């Protein structure tokens, strides 16, 4: 049996495991075979020539992966900072980072549909079949903004047999979690459905001592429905709808030079004395702003996917429509209870974003069982995005909601500054790939994609700075090639090398922020943010040992980033500005280990290094040689899980996870670093031996590590959650 035939057999076995039948390796206590779709076709995880971490449905449930940050914590060289609002999170992957109001550093694909905006990323994870995290530029297949990698999420699909689950959870901060799904046939073997829902409500765990309220309250309601129609033996149609509504705390920042320490009372007077400097290591879990930050986010998603087997190839067509809106409001610089109604010591701030987009993708993919495998496709996207940002006078009467019209004459909360623009963006791409087995053991792969992103910014005539009523246009484009070679020494050990390029689209700053930044002393900001381009060389290996009880994968890489996108905040005027760092180089690698020494016991570890260096920065040449912002030097996770029976009908689940994030700077000047942090999660529970039901208790941040989730240049800190606990009951049917 040659290597390709054995690979096909492994994929078939793994697919059986996904469908519900236990794979042979699992029954023998070996490591589970995992099928991935990183190259947009089903392949074994161990055969794909790139650095990838995958989580199966069982692993997702066992690890209690409810949020994006839960699987990020188990992935080397990837970190996430949750800050500002529900729709804003800052992922860093191999030294490439998310920026406020900017494009993401990864392409996120859910059930085959590419997300159109980063505000969709932090939705609740429930009823999920598999998560794949691809590291390194993936633009050749997934397009613009995949400079750091791609995240592929597949929810559980409609089934031909009646099934589902129900989950009830409770936790610290009066959290209540209700989730479940039901699936089955409407017409057996012909028309199948799946309906899933999630409701989460919690008061939060961080206190505003001045208002005597929590600041991180959270309520989320999400419903997802799917229909699968097998129209003929060759044609299947998938329809997916997803609706999500969130109301949360927001803008939970502290300005450290004015922030009270734990032993000091909140400021309540009309004047304010700045108490000291700023330090990324100084974390305070109490707040004293006189305005409670609030936010809401609405997401509506519809998609239609057609798969048609032509005999010589498979045709896939995906049409999607997305609507995302998010509003946030809160206290403004300096985020205290001190106000001055005659000046600008303190104020309010709001931001409203409304994005609507539709996309069309068509792919033609060759059959799998042939020496030359190919794929060609095209993609089209139209996006309409409106964004407004305001500051207001704080009269201690609350915050007036502002979307497209400022309230300069408000007696409650007069608008002081208003920046708004409507963006009409059109993007299109053509792409393709070739995979060729030169020999039974050597495969060569080439993929390429050309993306073009045309942007038009219509500035609101009500803008208080910049050029009201202006129309600005810009086009960003790039050819993104990727070349890979993979050599299999045998069925268990392979090595690979790759070279690839990617780009993150440029965009406009809100018209007027450059002027506001210059007035505040931040010189050199321009209206157009240039595109970010990456070039990566990678060498890696994948291996299995001891009768597939040990899996060891590793890679080293060298990435050059031109036009590294970075966020600057000018608190005095509420200006949110994107700039480019001319060149950054990141060298590093990953090492992942999984061991299953006996049935029921799984040990795992991941190690990542990202050594970044700023090579050139026009806005501040003195930053040359410094570390890149938001890039930890090292990540490390280590964990173990043991599931063992007690008697004939019950089993115990125990799990312990340790995560280490190395020292991290937040700005190109490297003004202050957050020291390394160490986080521990634990789970303990009882379940039926057939896993029909379970009761499991969990603790996050077990050691109550006190640290800042994010720190922004100038001393704007957002503390992370303290120790939290939860208990979940789950019933599968």
TIGU-169667 format. One line per 2 residues: number of its first residue (from 1); their letters; for each residue x, y, z of C-alpha. Coordinates in steps of 0.1 Angstrom, whole numbers, plus 2048, in hexadecimal, padded with zeros to 3 digits. Example, Ala and Ser with C-alpha at 12.3 -4.5 7.8 and 13.67 -1.06 7.14 Angstrom:
# TIGU-169667
1) as) 87B/7D3/84E; 889/7F5/847
//
This chain:
# TIGU-169667
1) xx) 800/800/800; 810/821/7F5
3) xx) 810/841/80A; 7F2/851/7F7
5) xx) 7DD/832/7FC; 7E5/830/821
7) xx) 7DD/855/824; 7BB/851/814
9) xx) 7B4/834/82C; 7BD/84A/849
11) xx) 7A5/865/83D; 789/84C/839
13) xx) 78E/83F/85C; 78F/863/86B
15) xx) 76F/86C/858; 75E/84E/867
17) xx) 768/85C/889; 759/87E/881
19) xx) 739/86E/875; 734/85D/897
21) xx) 744/83A/894; 763/836/8AA
23) xx) 782/835/895; 797/815/89B
25) xx) 7B4/829/8AA; 79D/838/8C4
27) xx) 78F/816/8CE; 7B3/80A/8D4
29) xx) 7BB/829/8E9; 7D1/839/8CE
31) xx) 7D1/85D/8C3; 7B3/866/8AE
33) xx) 7B7/86B/889; 7AD/88E/87F
35) xx) 7A0/899/85D; 7A5/8BD/854
37) xx) 79C/8D3/836; 7B9/8EC/838
39) xx) 7BF/8E9/812; 799/8E9/80B
41) xx) 798/8C3/807; 796/8A7/821
43) xx) 7B9/89C/82D; 7C9/88D/84B
45) xx) 7D7/8A7/864; 7F8/895/863
47) xx) 7FB/898/83D; 7F5/8BD/838
49) xx) 815/8D1/833; 80F/8EE/84A
51) xx) 80E/8F5/870; 7EB/8EE/87C
53) xx) 7D9/8E6/89C; 7B7/8D5/89A
55) xx) 79C/8CF/8B5; 782/8B4/8B0
57) xx) 75E/8B4/8BE; 769/89E/8DB
59) xx) 787/8B5/8E3; 771/8D4/8E1
61) xx) 759/8C6/8FA; 774/8B7/912
63) xx) 787/8D8/912; 767/8ED/917
65) xx) 76F/903/8F8; 753/91D/8FA
67) xx) 765/93B/8EE; 780/942/8D4
69) xx) 79A/948/8F0; 795/925/8FD
71) xx) 7A4/914/8DE; 7BD/92F/8D9
73) xx) 7CB/927/8FC; 7D2/904/8EF
75) xx) 7E4/90F/8CF; 809/918/8CD
77) xx) 813/93B/8C0; 7EF/948/8C2
79) xx) 7E2/960/8DC; 7C2/974/8E1
81) xx) 7BA/993/8F5; 795/99A/8FB
83) xx) 790/9BF/900; 77A/9DD/8F9
85) xx) 75A/9CB/8EE; 74B/9A9/8E5
87) xx) 754/9AD/8C0; 777/9B9/8C6
89) xx) 793/9A0/8CD; 7B8/9A1/8C5
91) xx) 7C6/981/8B7; 7EB/97E/8B2
93) xx) 7F7/960/89D; 81C/95B/895
95) xx) 823/980/89B; 806/98E/886
97) xx) 7EC/9A0/89B; 7C8/9AC/899
99) xx) 7C3/9D2/89B; 7A5/9E7/8A5
101) xx) 78F/9F2/888; 7A5/9DD/871
103) xx) 7A5/9BD/85E; 7AC/99C/870
105) xx) 7CE/98A/86D; 7BC/969/866
107) xx) 7A1/95D/84E; 785/94E/863
109) xx) 76F/935/850; 74F/927/860
111) xx) 73E/90A/84E; 750/913/82E
113) xx) 746/938/830; 761/953/834
115) xx) 759/96C/84F; 758/98F/841
117) xx) 760/9A3/861; 775/99D/880
119) xx) 757/9A6/896; 748/984/88D
121) xx) 765/971/89B; 75D/970/8C1
123) xx) 73B/95F/8BE; 732/943/8D7
125) xx) 73F/921/8CD; 725/905/8D1
127) xx) 71B/8E6/8BE; 73D/8E7/8AD
129) xx) 74B/8C9/89A; 76F/8D4/894
131) xx) 786/8F2/896; 7A6/8F6/882
133) xx) 7C1/910/888; 7D9/914/86B
135) xx) 7F9/928/872; 80C/93B/858
137) xx) 7FF/94E/839; 7E1/93D/829
139) xx) 7D8/958/810; 7DE/941/7F3
141) xx) 7BE/92F/7FB; 7AB/945/813
143) xx) 7B3/968/806; 7BB/98A/814
145) xx) 7BF/98D/83A; 7CC/96A/83E
147) xx) 7EF/977/844; 7F3/965/865
149) xx) 7DE/946/85E; 7BA/93A/85C
151) xx) 7A1/92C/874; 788/912/867
153) xx) 769/90B/87C; 750/8EF/873
155) xx) 730/8ED/887; 71E/8CC/88A
157) xx) 70B/8C4/86B; 6E7/8B7/866
159) xx) 6E4/892/86D; 6CF/876/85E
161) xx) 6C6/86A/881; 6B5/87D/89D
163) xx) 6CF/88A/8B5; 6D9/8A8/8CA
165) xx) 6E4/8B4/8EC; 6DA/8CB/908
167) xx) 6F2/8DE/91F; 6EB/8F2/93F
169) xx) 706/905/950; 70B/91D/96D
171) xx) 72A/931/977; 73A/94E/98A
173) xx) 72A/970/985; 707/960/983
175) xx) 70F/951/961; 6F4/93B/952
177) xx) 6FB/927/932; 6E0/915/91E
179) xx) 6EA/903/8FE; 6DE/8E7/8E8
181) xx) 6D6/8D9/8C6; 6BF/8C2/8B4
183) xx) 6C4/8B1/893; 6B4/897/87D
185) xx) 6A3/88F/85C; 685/8A2/84E
187) xx) 685/889/831; 69C/86C/839
189) xx) 6BC/86B/823; 6AF/88A/811
191) xx) 6A9/8A9/826; 6BA/8AD/848
193) xx) 6BA/8C9/862; 6CD/8D5/880
195) xx) 6C2/8F0/898; 6DA/8FD/8B3
197) xx) 6D7/919/8CD; 6EA/929/8E9
199) xx) 6E1/941/905; 6FB/94F/91C
201) xx) 6F4/969/937; 70C/975/953
203) xx) 710/993/96A; 736/994/966
205) xx) 753/992/97F; 763/9B5/97D
207) xx) 755/9D1/992; 750/9F6/98D
209) xx) 753/A03/9B1; 745/A25/9A9
211) xx) 725/A18/999; 724/9F8/9AE
213) xx) 71E/9E4/98E; 732/9CA/97B
215) xx) 741/9D6/95A; 744/9B4/948
217) xx) 720/9A9/947; 717/994/929
219) xx) 6F8/986/918; 6F9/973/8F7
221) xx) 6DD/962/8E4; 6E6/94E/8C5
223) xx) 6D1/937/8AE; 6DF/924/891
225) xx) 6CB/90F/878; 6D7/8F8/85C
227) xx) 6C6/8E5/840; 6D7/8CB/82A
229) xx) 6C6/8BF/80B; 6D3/8A2/7F7
231) xx) 6C2/8AC/7D7; 6D1/890/7C2
233) xx) 6ED/877/7C6; 705/891/7B9
235) xx) 6F6/8B2/7C7; 6F3/8BD/7EB
237) xx) 6E8/8DF/7F8; 6EF/8EE/81A
239) xx) 6DD/90C/828; 6E9/91D/848
241) xx) 6DB/939/85D; 6EB/948/87C
243) xx) 6DC/964/892; 6EF/972/8B0
245) xx) 6E6/98E/8C8; 6FE/99A/8E4
247) xx) 6FC/9B4/8FF; 71B/9B9/913
249) xx) 732/9CF/927; 74A/9E3/912
251) xx) 767/9FD/913; 774/9EE/934
253) xx) 794/A02/934; 7A8/A12/950
255) xx) 7BF/A2F/94A; 7DC/A26/961
257) xx) 7EB/A48/968; 7C9/A52/977
259) xx) 7BE/A2F/982; 7B9/A2B/9A7
261) xx) 7CB/A0E/9B8; 7B8/9F4/9CB
263) xx) 7BC/A06/9EC; 7B1/A29/9DF
265) xx) 78D/A35/9DA; 77E/A3E/9B9
267) xx) 782/A61/9AE; 761/A74/9B3
269) xx) 76C/A98/9B2; 76B/AAE/993
271) xx) 791/AB1/990; 7AA/A95/989
273) xx) 7CE/A90/993; 7E2/A78/97E
275) xx) 7F1/A60/996; 80E/A50/984
277) xx) 81C/A3E/966; 810/A1F/953
279) xx) 81B/9FB/956; 80E/9DD/942
281) xx) 814/9C7/960; 7FD/9DC/977
283) xx) 7DB/9CD/976; 7BD/9DA/98A
285) xx) 79C/9C7/98A; 787/9E4/997
287) xx) 779/A01/982; 76C/A23/98C
289) xx) 75E/A33/96C; 73E/A46/970
291) xx) 730/A38/94F; 72A/A13/94C
293) xx) 737/A06/92B; 71D/9F3/916
295) xx) 71C/9E3/8F4; 705/9CF/8DD
297) xx) 70D/9BA/8BF; 6F5/9AB/8A5
299) xx) 700/991/88C; 6EB/982/870
301) xx) 6FA/968/859; 6EB/955/83B
303) xx) 6FD/93D/824; 6F4/925/808
305) xx) 70D/90A/7FE; 70A/8F3/7E0
307) xx) 720/8D4/7DA; 71E/8C3/7B9
309) xx) 732/8A4/7AF; 73A/8A7/78A
311) xx) 74D/886/788; 76F/894/77F
313) xx) 76D/8AF/79B; 757/8BE/7B6
315) xx) 746/8E0/7B1; 740/8F5/7D0
317) xx) 72D/916/7D0; 728/92B/7F0
319) xx) 712/94A/7F2; 710/95D/813
321) xx) 701/97D/822; 70D/98C/843
323) xx) 701/9A9/858; 715/9B4/877
325) xx) 70F/9D2/88C; 71F/9DC/8AD
327) xx) 71A/9FA/8C4; 730/A02/8E1
329) xx) 72F/A1F/8FA; 742/A27/91A
331) xx) 756/A3F/92E; 773/A51/91C
333) xx) 796/A5A/925; 7A0/A5A/941
335) xx) 785/A3F/94B; 77E/A4C/96E
337) xx) 761/A5B/981; 771/A7D/980
339) xx) 760/A95/968; 763/AB9/95E
341) xx) 745/AC6/94D; 757/AE6/943
343) xx) 775/AD5/932; 780/AB4/924
345) xx) 78E/AA2/942; 776/A85/93D
347) xx) 75C/A7D/923; 749/A61/912
349) xx) 74F/A4D/8F2; 73B/A38/8DA
351) xx) 741/A23/8BB; 728/A14/8A3
353) xx) 731/9FC/887; 718/9EF/86E
355) xx) 725/9D6/854; 711/9C4/839
357) xx) 721/9AD/81F; 719/992/806
359) xx) 732/97A/7F6; 734/95F/7DB
361) xx) 74E/944/7D9; 751/929/7BE
363) xx) 76A/90C/7BF; 771/8EF/7A9
365) xx) 785/8D3/7BB; 794/8B4/7AA
367) xx) 78F/891/7B8; 7A5/887/7D5
369) xx) 7B1/865/7C9; 7C8/870/7AD
371) xx) 7ED/879/7AA; 7E5/89D/79F
373) xx) 7CC/8AF/7B4; 7C0/8D2/7AB
375) xx) 7A8/8ED/7B5; 79D/90E/7A5
377) xx) 785/929/7B2; 779/94D/7B3
379) xx) 76C/963/7CF; 758/984/7CF
381) xx) 74F/99A/7ED; 73B/9BA/7F1
383) xx) 73C/9CC/812; 72A/9EB/81F
385) xx) 738/9F7/840; 72E/A15/854
387) xx) 743/A20/873; 73D/A3E/88A
389) xx) 753/A48/8A8; 74A/A63/8C0
391) xx) 755/A74/8E0; 73C/A87/8F6
393) xx) 73A/A9E/914; 734/A8B/935
395) xx) 718/A9C/947; 712/A7E/95E
397) xx) 6F1/A79/94D; 6FB/A59/939
399) xx) 705/A53/915; 6EF/A5B/8F7
401) xx) 6F0/A40/8DC; 6FE/A4D/8BC
403) xx) 6FF/A3A/89B; 700/A50/87C
405) xx) 6F5/A72/88B; 708/A85/8A6
407) xx) 6F5/A97/8C2; 708/AB8/8C6
409) xx) 6EA/AC8/8D7; 6E2/AAC/8EF
411) xx) 6DA/AB8/913; 6E5/A96/920
413) xx) 705/A8D/90E; 70F/AA7/8F3
415) xx) 725/A99/8D7; 748/AA9/8D6
417) xx) 757/A96/8B9; 747/A81/89D
419) xx) 75A/A6D/883; 746/A57/86C
421) xx) 74A/A47/849; 739/A2F/833
423) xx) 74F/A16/821; 745/A04/801
425) xx) 75E/9E8/7FB; 761/9CF/7DF
427) xx) 779/9B2/7DF; 77E/996/7C7
429) xx) 797/979/7C3; 7A1/95C/7AD
431) xx) 7B4/93F/7BB; 7C0/91B/7B4
433) xx) 7D7/900/7C0; 7EA/8E1/7B3
435) xx) 7F5/8C4/7C8; 80A/8AA/7B6
437) xx) 819/889/7C3; 83B/889/7B3
439) xx) 841/867/7C3; 82D/852/7DC
441) xx) 83F/865/7F7; 845/888/7E9
443) xx) 82A/8A2/7E3; 82E/8C4/7D4
445) xx) 813/8DE/7D9; 80E/901/7CA
447) xx) 7F1/919/7D1; 7EC/93D/7C7
449) xx) 7D1/957/7CB; 7CD/97A/7BE
451) xx) 7B8/992/7D3; 7AD/9B5/7CB
453) xx) 79B/9CB/7E5; 78C/9EB/7D9
455) xx) 781/A04/7F5; 76D/A24/7F4
457) xx) 768/A39/813; 74C/A53/814
459) xx) 752/A6A/831; 734/A77/844
461) xx) 72C/A9C/83E; 727/A9F/864
463) xx) 74B/A97/86C; 75A/AAF/885
465) xx) 77D/AAC/876; 78E/A9F/857
467) xx) 77D/AA6/836; 757/AA3/83B
469) xx) 746/A95/81C; 766/A89/80C
471) xx) 767/A6A/7F6; 787/A55/7F8
473) xx) 791/A37/7E3; 7AD/A1E/7E5
475) xx) 7B5/9FB/7D6; 7C9/9E0/7E7
477) xx) 7D4/9C0/7D5; 7ED/9A4/7D5
479) xx) 7F6/982/7C6; 7FA/969/7E3
481) xx) 80E/94A/7D9; 817/92C/7EE
483) xx) 82E/90F/7E6; 832/8F0/7FC
485) xx) 846/8CF/7FA; 83D/8B1/810
487) xx) 852/891/814; 845/873/827
489) xx) 860/85C/834; 845/843/83C
491) xx) 821/843/847; 82A/853/869
493) xx) 845/86D/862; 845/88A/848
495) xx) 858/8AA/843; 84D/8C9/830
497) xx) 859/8EB/825; 845/909/818
499) xx) 847/92C/80C; 82A/943/80A
501) xx) 81E/967/809; 7FF/978/816
503) xx) 7F0/99B/81B; 7D7/9AD/831
505) xx) 7C3/9C7/81F; 7CA/9EB/825
507) xx) 7AE/A03/82E; 7A5/A27/838
509) xx) 7A8/A36/85A; 789/A48/864
511) xx) 78C/A6A/853; 797/A83/86D
513) xx) 7AB/A6D/885; 7CC/A76/874
515) xx) 7C4/A9B/87B; 7BA/A93/89F
517) xx) 7D9/A7E/8A5; 7F0/A9A/898
519) xx) 7DF/AB3/8AF; 7E6/A9C/8CC
521) xx) 80B/A99/8C2; 809/A77/8AF
523) xx) 81A/A81/88F; 81C/A6D/86E
525) xx) 7F9/A5D/86E; 7E9/A5C/84B
527) xx) 7C6/A56/83F; 7CE/A36/82C
529) xx) 7DC/A17/83E; 7F1/A04/826
531) xx) 7ED/9DE/820; 801/9C6/834
533) xx) 816/9AB/822; 827/98C/830
535) xx) 840/974/822; 846/953/835
537) xx) 85F/936/832; 856/918/847
539) xx) 865/8F5/84D; 853/8DB/861
541) xx) 84D/8B7/86A; 830/8A1/875
543) xx) 834/87F/885; 823/863/898
545) xx) 834/849/8AE; 82D/82C/8C5
547) xx) 811/81D/8B1; 800/840/8AD
549) xx) 801/847/8D3; 819/864/8CF
551) xx) 815/881/8B6; 831/89B/8B3
553) xx) 82E/8B7/89A; 845/8D6/896
555) xx) 84E/8F3/87F; 866/910/87D
557) xx) 85E/930/869; 86B/952/85E
559) xx) 852/96D/856; 858/990/848
561) xx) 83B/9A8/84D; 83B/9C8/838
563) xx) 822/9E2/843; 81A/9D2/865
565) xx) 7F9/9E2/86F; 7F8/9F1/892
567) xx) 7DE/A04/8A6; 7E5/A25/8B8
569) xx) 7CB/A34/8D1; 7CB/A59/8D9
571) xx) 7B6/A5A/8F9; 7B3/A7F/8FB
573) xx) 79F/A82/8DB; 792/A5E/8D8
575) xx) 7A5/A59/8B8; 7A9/A34/8AC
577) xx) 7C5/A34/893; 7D5/A18/87E
579) xx) 7F9/A1C/872; 813/A06/861
581) xx) 833/9FA/86F; 84A/9F8/850
583) xx) 859/9D6/856; 858/9BB/871
585) xx) 86A/99A/871; 85D/97C/886
587) xx) 871/95C/88A; 864/93F/89E
589) xx) 854/91D/89E; 83C/905/8AE
591) xx) 83E/8E3/8BE; 81F/8CE/8C7
593) xx) 81E/8AD/8D9; 801/895/8E1
595) xx) 805/874/8F4; 7EC/859/8FC
597) xx) 7FF/841/912; 7E0/82D/91D
599) xx) 7BC/82D/913; 7AA/84C/922
601) xx) 7CA/860/92A; 7D4/87C/912
603) xx) 7F2/893/918; 7F9/8B0/901
605) xx) 810/8CE/8FE; 816/8EB/8E6
607) xx) 834/902/8E5; 838/921/8CF
609) xx) 852/93C/8CA; 84E/95D/8B8
611) xx) 86E/972/8B8; 863/993/8A9
613) xx) 878/9B1/89F; 86E/9D3/890
615) xx) 885/9D9/873; 878/9FB/868
617) xx) 85D/A14/875; 85A/A36/865
619) xx) 844/A45/880; 85E/A3D/89A
621) xx) 880/A32/88D; 88C/A2E/8B1
623) xx) 876/A0F/8B3; 88D/9FC/89B
625) xx) 899/9DC/8AC; 87C/9DB/8C5
627) xx) 863/9BE/8C8; 842/9C0/8B4
629) xx) 823/9CA/8C7; 80A/9AF/8D4
631) xx) 823/993/8CD; 82C/97D/8EB
633) xx) 84F/96E/8E8; 843/94C/8F2
635) xx) 823/937/8F8; 822/916/909
637) xx) 805/8FF/913; 806/8DE/925
639) xx) 7E9/8C9/92F; 7DB/8A7/937
641) xx) 7B9/896/937; 7B0/874/947
643) xx) 78E/864/942; 78A/844/955
645) xx) 76C/82D/95F; 75F/828/982
647) xx) 749/80A/981; 735/7FE/962
649) xx) 721/81E/95B; 735/83D/966
651) xx) 756/84E/95E; 76A/86A/96C
653) xx) 779/886/957; 797/89A/964
655) xx) 7A9/8B4/950; 7C4/8CE/958
657) xx) 7D1/8E9/940; 7EE/900/945
659) xx) 7F5/91E/92E; 814/934/92E
661) xx) 817/955/91A; 839/965/918
663) xx) 842/989/91C; 82F/9A0/905
665) xx) 832/9C4/8FA; 814/9D8/8EE
667) xx) 824/9F5/8DA; 841/9F9/8C2
669) xx) 853/A0F/8DB; 853/9F1/8F4
671) xx) 84B/A0A/90F; 83F/9EF/927
673) xx) 83B/9C9/926; 822/9B2/935
675) xx) 836/997/947; 830/973/940
677) xx) 80F/965/94D; 806/942/958
679) xx) 7E2/936/956; 7D2/916/962
681) xx) 7B1/906/959; 7A3/8E7/96A
683) xx) 784/8D0/964; 776/8B3/979
685) xx) 756/8A1/973; 742/881/970
687) xx) 731/873/952; 71F/854/946
689) xx) 736/839/937; 724/83E/915
691) xx) 727/864/918; 702/869/917
693) xx) 704/882/934; 71E/894/948
695) xx) 722/8AD/965; 743/8BF/964
697) xx) 751/8DC/979; 76B/8F4/96A
699) xx) 782/90F/978; 794/928/962
701) xx) 7B2/93C/96E; 7B5/924/98B
703) xx) 7D2/937/99B; 7C0/958/998
705) xx) 7DC/968/983; 7D8/98E/982
707) xx) 7E1/99D/961; 7D5/9B5/946
709) xx) 7C3/9A6/928; 7CF/9C3/913
711) xx) 7E4/9E2/918; 7E4/9FF/8FF
713) xx) 800/A19/8FC; 7FA/A36/914
715) xx) 7EF/A20/931; 7CC/A13/927
717) xx) 7C8/9F2/938; 7AD/9D7/936
719) xx) 7B0/9BD/952; 7AA/998/94C
721) xx) 790/983/95F; 799/976/981
723) xx) 793/951/98B; 771/945/97E
725) xx) 75E/924/982; 741/913/971
727) xx) 72E/8F2/972; 71E/8E3/953
729) xx) 704/8C7/94F; 702/8B8/92C
731) xx) 6EA/89E/91E; 6EF/88E/8FB
733) x) 6D3/87D/8E9
//
